[in-house]
């Protein structure tokens, strides 16, 4: 885990610095968001996905597909609001 990327992702969405995050390495998942969710992707560059290192508000029903690592090995995804990182994330590896 990259502690700097974790802290940045959490700060961008208004979470405590050490809040849980989804760590993605080499090949990213496809995620579907059931609620309005504020997310931030921080760390390595991946194909597709969202802009890195800034918060993005996603609408209900949004599908986010994160491809292969383009540079670096991992990325941290953190959300605020819907508890998505617990059992409510449905991810399918590409």
MARSENU-941587 format. One line per field, with one value per residue (C-alpha): residue number from 1; residue in three letters; x, y, z. Coordinates in steps of 0.02 Angstrom, whole numbers. Layout:
MARSENU-941587
resi (NUM ...)
resn (ala ...)
xx (X ...)
yy (Y ...)
zz (Z ...)
END
This chain:
MARSENU-941587
resi (1 2 3 4 5 6 7 8 9 10 11 12 13 14 15 16 17 18 19 20 21 22 23 24 25 26 27 28 29 30 31 32 33 34 35 36 37 38 39 40 41 42 43 44 45 46 47 48 49 50 51 52 53 54 55 56 57 58 59 60 61 62 63 64 65 66 67 68 69 70 71 72 73 74 75 76 77 78 79 80 81 82 83 84 85 86 87 88 89 90 91 92 93 94)
resn (unk unk unk unk unk unk unk unk unk unk unk unk unk unk unk unk unk unk unk unk unk unk unk unk unk unk unk unk unk unk unk unk unk unk unk unk unk unk unk unk unk unk unk unk unk unk unk unk unk unk unk unk unk unk unk unk unk unk unk unk unk unk unk unk unk unk unk unk unk unk unk unk unk unk unk unk unk unk unk unk unk unk unk unk unk unk unk unk unk unk unk unk unk unk)
xx (0 64 29 44 -84 -200 -190 -218 -368 -448 -414 -490 -656 -657 -617 -496 -318 -313 -490 -505 -479 -486 -310 -296 -139 -90 -268 -417 -597 -761 -864 -1048 -1106 -1282 -1283 -1214 -1032 -881 -723 -539 -412 -233 -70 -13 -80 -209 -291 -468 -550 -557 -436 -309 -281 -445 -620 -755 -941 -1023 -1210 -1309 -1289 -1117 -1002 -818 -696 -514 -397 -217 -80 0 138 170 91 -57 -193 -306 -491 -582 -764 -866 -1047 -1122 -1013 -970 -806 -889 -1000 -1094 -960 -990 -829 -795 -616 -591)
yy (0 172 279 443 390 323 486 591 489 500 687 720 642 708 547 520 493 306 258 97 102 -17 -55 -102 -179 -221 -248 -148 -202 -143 -61 -13 122 108 279 453 429 543 448 486 378 407 317 231 274 152 142 210 251 427 573 541 641 736 701 648 636 482 463 308 171 231 92 127 17 30 -57 -114 -17 102 160 104 -44 11 137 176 209 289 338 448 429 265 137 66 -13 -137 -276 -163 -153 -274 -293 -399 -416 -374)
zz (0 -46 110 14 -119 18 118 -39 -98 73 88 -84 -33 145 238 384 322 363 308 208 20 -127 -187 -371 -446 -626 -693 -633 -604 -675 -538 -534 -413 -343 -258 -291 -240 -228 -278 -302 -394 -336 -371 -531 -704 -773 -944 -943 -779 -711 -697 -561 -403 -400 -334 -457 -417 -495 -526 -477 -607 -663 -723 -701 -795 -746 -869 -855 -767 -893 -775 -597 -511 -407 -377 -229 -250 -107 -92 22 68 12 102 -68 -16 99 36 -85 -219 -360 -457 -609 -666 -849)
END
